[in-house]
């Protein structure tokens, strides 16, 4: 009887599914976040070669570099097994970039932090402000209102240091945003909201030269 039990136990152990760990997010190194990318190699008046690099991600055997033109929202993607990659980009533009960690052992893809940089042009007199970072509430958060109101907070950077104002849009859908406040000079606003409601929001940043950047659209839900 004991022998039969031992055999059954061995079969169960041998049939136990192996746990395959998901790849961890890569740590970005450069171009640095909110930087003018002065390490880029000039190719022409219109193009520069930008060198991207990051640290090893555990349980990853390949990486996908993603570079987004912030103005057009168009992505360039490049797969590599190395911890670096070079891409030729248009000058005088803002870009966001991140790295997706991948493994041949699993379909799970893990995204790194998203960094932004400005690629200098030939005669840049004024830089566009970087897209505002939505700080609070965090994306996909569930929030309890205080007296029917919630304070929205964001951060913004401009290489010229001449940010003039912000416009905040809030709505029930990502394509149904309504101007909630304009020409703000502070990095926060307290908005009156409804309980048990989904909300989307974004921030437009304007500098003294009239250059405008737009943040990603954030999402949160208010609790009862």
C-alpha positions as CSV (number, residue, x, y, z in Angstrom):
1,X,0.0,0.0,0.0
2,X,2.8,2.4,0.9
3,X,4.6,1.5,-2.3
4,X,1.5,2.4,-4.4
5,X,1.1,5.7,-2.5
6,X,4.8,6.5,-3.2
7,X,4.3,5.8,-6.9
8,X,1.2,8.0,-7.1
9,X,3.1,10.8,-5.3
10,X,6.0,10.6,-7.8
11,X,3.6,10.7,-10.7
12,X,1.9,13.8,-9.3
13,X,5.2,15.5,-8.7
14,X,6.5,14.7,-12.2
15,X,3.3,16.1,-13.7
16,X,3.4,19.3,-11.8
17,X,3.6,22.2,-14.3
18,X,6.8,24.1,-14.3
19,X,6.4,27.8,-13.3
20,X,7.9,30.0,-16.0
21,X,8.8,33.5,-14.6
22,X,7.7,36.5,-16.6
23,X,10.5,38.8,-17.9
24,X,11.1,41.8,-15.6
25,X,11.1,45.4,-16.9
26,X,14.3,46.8,-18.3
27,X,15.9,49.8,-16.6
28,X,16.5,52.6,-19.0
29,X,19.8,54.4,-19.2
30,X,19.8,56.8,-22.1
31,X,18.8,59.1,-23.7
32,X,18.1,60.5,-20.2
33,X,14.5,61.4,-19.3
34,X,13.5,65.0,-20.1
35,X,16.8,65.6,-21.8
36,X,17.8,67.5,-25.0
37,X,19.8,64.4,-26.2
38,X,23.0,66.2,-27.0
39,X,24.8,62.8,-27.4
40,X,23.0,62.2,-30.7
41,X,25.2,62.0,-33.8
42,X,24.2,64.6,-36.5
43,X,23.8,63.0,-39.9
44,X,22.2,66.0,-41.7
45,X,20.2,69.1,-41.0
46,X,17.1,66.9,-40.8
47,X,18.4,63.7,-39.2
48,X,20.4,62.5,-36.2
49,X,21.4,59.0,-35.0
50,X,20.3,58.4,-31.4
51,X,21.9,55.7,-29.3
52,X,19.5,54.0,-26.9
53,X,20.7,51.7,-24.0
54,X,19.3,49.9,-21.0
55,X,20.2,47.4,-18.3
56,X,19.6,43.6,-18.5
57,X,16.1,42.5,-17.5
58,X,15.9,39.2,-15.6
59,X,14.2,36.3,-17.4
60,X,14.3,38.2,-20.8
61,X,16.2,36.9,-23.8
62,X,15.2,39.7,-26.2
63,X,14.0,43.3,-26.2
64,X,11.7,45.5,-28.3
65,X,12.7,49.2,-28.4
66,X,9.7,51.5,-29.0
67,X,10.2,55.1,-30.0
68,X,7.1,57.4,-30.3
69,X,7.0,60.7,-32.1
70,X,4.9,62.6,-29.5
71,X,3.5,65.1,-32.1
72,X,2.2,62.4,-34.5
73,X,1.9,59.5,-32.1
74,X,3.6,57.3,-34.6
75,X,5.8,54.5,-33.2
76,X,9.1,52.9,-34.5
77,X,9.9,49.5,-33.2
78,X,13.1,47.5,-33.3
79,X,13.8,44.1,-31.8
80,X,17.3,43.1,-30.5
81,X,19.0,40.7,-28.1
82,X,21.5,43.4,-27.1
83,X,21.2,46.1,-24.5
84,X,21.5,48.9,-27.0
85,X,20.3,50.0,-30.3
86,X,20.8,53.0,-32.7
87,X,18.0,54.6,-34.6
88,X,18.0,57.6,-37.1
89,X,15.3,60.1,-36.2
90,X,14.1,63.5,-37.4
91,X,15.6,66.4,-35.6
92,X,13.7,69.2,-33.8
93,X,11.1,66.8,-32.4
94,X,10.0,65.3,-29.1
95,X,10.1,61.6,-28.6
96,X,9.0,59.1,-25.9
97,X,10.7,55.8,-25.6
98,X,10.5,52.5,-23.7
99,X,11.7,48.9,-23.9
100,X,9.5,45.8,-23.9
101,X,11.2,42.7,-22.3
102,X,10.4,39.4,-24.0
103,X,11.1,35.8,-23.4
104,X,10.8,32.7,-25.7
105,X,9.4,30.8,-22.7
106,X,6.3,33.0,-22.3
107,X,4.0,35.3,-24.2
108,X,4.1,37.9,-21.4
109,X,5.7,41.2,-22.5
110,X,6.8,43.5,-19.7
111,X,7.1,47.3,-20.4
112,X,9.7,49.5,-18.9
113,X,9.2,53.1,-17.7
114,X,8.5,55.6,-20.4
115,X,11.1,58.4,-20.9
116,X,11.0,61.4,-23.1
117,X,13.6,63.5,-24.8
118,X,13.9,66.4,-27.3
119,X,16.2,65.9,-30.3
120,X,17.8,69.3,-31.1
121,X,17.3,70.9,-34.5
122,X,19.7,73.2,-36.3
123,X,18.2,76.5,-35.3
124,X,16.1,75.8,-32.3
125,X,15.0,79.1,-30.8
126,X,12.4,77.7,-28.5
127,X,11.8,74.2,-27.2
128,X,8.4,72.7,-26.9
129,X,7.5,71.8,-23.3
130,X,7.6,68.1,-22.6
131,X,4.3,66.3,-22.2
132,X,3.0,66.7,-18.7
133,X,3.2,63.7,-16.4
134,X,0.0,62.9,-14.7
135,X,0.9,62.3,-11.0
136,X,-2.3,61.9,-9.1
137,X,-4.6,60.1,-9.3
138,X,-2.5,57.3,-10.7
139,X,-3.7,55.7,-13.9
140,X,-6.5,53.0,-13.3
141,X,-6.8,54.0,-9.7
142,X,-10.0,53.9,-7.7
143,X,-10.4,57.1,-5.7
144,X,-12.6,58.2,-2.8
145,X,-13.8,61.7,-3.1
146,X,-13.5,64.3,-0.3
147,X,-16.7,66.3,0.0
148,X,-17.4,65.5,-3.6
149,X,-14.1,66.8,-4.9
150,X,-10.7,65.5,-6.0
151,X,-7.4,67.2,-6.5
152,X,-5.6,66.4,-9.8
153,X,-1.8,66.9,-9.8
154,X,0.7,66.8,-12.7
155,X,4.3,67.7,-13.5
156,X,5.8,69.4,-16.5
157,X,9.3,70.3,-17.8
158,X,10.4,72.7,-20.4
159,X,14.1,73.0,-21.4
160,X,13.7,76.8,-21.7
161,X,12.0,77.1,-18.3
162,X,9.3,79.2,-19.8
163,X,6.1,77.3,-19.1
164,X,3.2,79.8,-19.0
165,X,0.0,77.9,-18.3
166,X,-2.0,74.7,-18.3
167,X,-5.4,73.6,-19.6
168,X,-7.1,70.6,-18.0
169,X,-9.7,68.4,-19.8
170,X,-11.9,65.9,-18.0
171,X,-14.6,63.6,-19.4
172,X,-16.5,60.3,-19.2
173,X,-14.6,58.9,-22.2
174,X,-11.2,59.3,-23.8
175,X,-12.7,60.9,-26.9
176,X,-15.2,63.0,-24.9
177,X,-13.0,65.3,-22.9
178,X,-14.3,68.7,-21.9
179,X,-12.2,71.8,-20.9
180,X,-12.5,71.9,-17.1
181,X,-10.0,74.7,-16.5
182,X,-7.7,76.9,-18.6
183,X,-4.7,79.2,-18.2
184,X,-3.7,77.6,-14.9
185,X,-0.4,78.6,-13.5
186,X,-0.2,75.9,-10.8
187,X,0.3,72.1,-11.2
188,X,-3.0,71.1,-9.7
189,X,-6.7,71.6,-9.7
190,X,-9.5,70.6,-7.4
191,X,-12.5,69.3,-9.4
192,X,-16.0,68.5,-8.3
193,X,-16.9,65.0,-9.5
194,X,-19.6,62.4,-9.1
195,X,-19.2,59.2,-7.1
196,X,-19.1,55.7,-8.7
197,X,-18.1,57.3,-12.1
198,X,-15.3,56.6,-14.6
199,X,-13.2,59.6,-15.6
200,X,-10.6,60.4,-18.2
201,X,-8.3,63.4,-18.1
202,X,-5.4,65.1,-19.8
203,X,-3.3,68.3,-19.5
204,X,-2.1,70.7,-22.2
205,X,1.1,72.6,-21.4
206,X,1.7,76.0,-23.0
207,X,5.0,78.0,-23.0
208,X,5.6,81.7,-23.5
209,X,6.3,81.2,-27.2
210,X,2.9,79.6,-27.7
211,X,4.3,76.0,-28.1
212,X,1.8,73.5,-26.7
213,X,2.3,69.8,-25.7
214,X,-0.4,67.3,-24.7
215,X,-0.1,64.7,-22.0
216,X,-1.3,61.1,-22.4
217,X,-4.9,60.5,-21.3
218,X,-5.3,59.2,-17.8
219,X,-8.1,57.1,-16.3
220,X,-9.5,56.7,-12.8
221,X,-12.7,55.7,-11.2
222,X,-14.4,57.3,-8.1
223,X,-15.8,55.0,-5.4
224,X,-19.2,55.2,-3.7
